[in-house]
Amino acid sequence: MSYGGDFVPSGETDDTPESPKLFGLSLTPTVNGVLVVLVGLVGAYLLFSNLVQPALQRNQELSQDIAAKEAQRQNLDKFKKQIADARVRLKDAEQLRADVLSLFASEKSVDTLLLDVNERVQSVNAGITDPDKRATLSKFDLDAEASGAVTDGSLGVQVDNRLERRVYQVEIKASYPQTQSIIRNIERLQPLLVISNFKTDLDSSTQEALFDDQGRLLPGQPAARITTGFQLAALVPIAQEPVVPAFDVPAAGVPTGTAPAAVPAATP
């Protein structure tokens, strides 16, 4: 049976279902779409906040840490080069110090100084058998009052309290040529020696002149003997305990640009 128009008899219903409702809101397809978009946005925000953002922050922290480690490595390389250069300079300075110290007297050379000087005196007596013509070392005494550390600046203020004088009063009896040869040989000794207060006295008893019958000087005149006295000072280095700065390699936690601390280290 068919009906025309919009009239529906009682007892008959429309087949179109009603939309579900939530909190009084009908969940139509449009509303459902909006809700899905909102849920997606909220989910994306939560995903970004809980997973992506911490990962980005961690990545940034790692990048900063890598940059700091790289800067520290460069600083370590720089400090290592400085240490290597300092060791080279220290080695050169030690060699120079050893060369300079070798010029001065040592305890061993001072102990044998009397024997060394007497050997120079006896060297001019080669072939001379007459005792009156032989050169002699008549005095070699330590002058304790004049000896001691150099503090008067006479050798330069740089060596004050770094050198010690060992002063000896020396006296030689010989002819003038013999005396000249002895002094030159003493100057050639390896230790650095200082000769001062040089004084000579002529022995008048040996001052003779031989003439022939006509009043002319005969060849081979006897050499006059002179007594020569002087101070002989041996310069001995005073033991020093120098302190040389050493580098500390910065630890991993040291900030970039922090200078390394210096600690004392005794030189050999």
Buried (B, 14 or more C-beta within 10 A) or exposed (E): EEEEEEEEEEEEEEEEEEEEEEEEEEEEEEEEEEEEEEEEEEEEEEEEEEEEEEEEEEEEEEEEEEEBEEEBEEBBEEBEEEBEEBEEEBEEEEEEBEEEEEEBBBEEBBEEBBEBBEEBBBEBBEEEEEEEBBBBBBEBEBBEEBBEEBEEEEBEEEBBEBBBBBBBBBBBBBBBEBBEBBBEBBEEBEBBBEEEEEEEEEEEEBEEEEEEEEEEEEEEEEBBBBBBBBBBBBBBBEEEEEEBEBBEEBEEEBEEEEEBEEEEEEEE
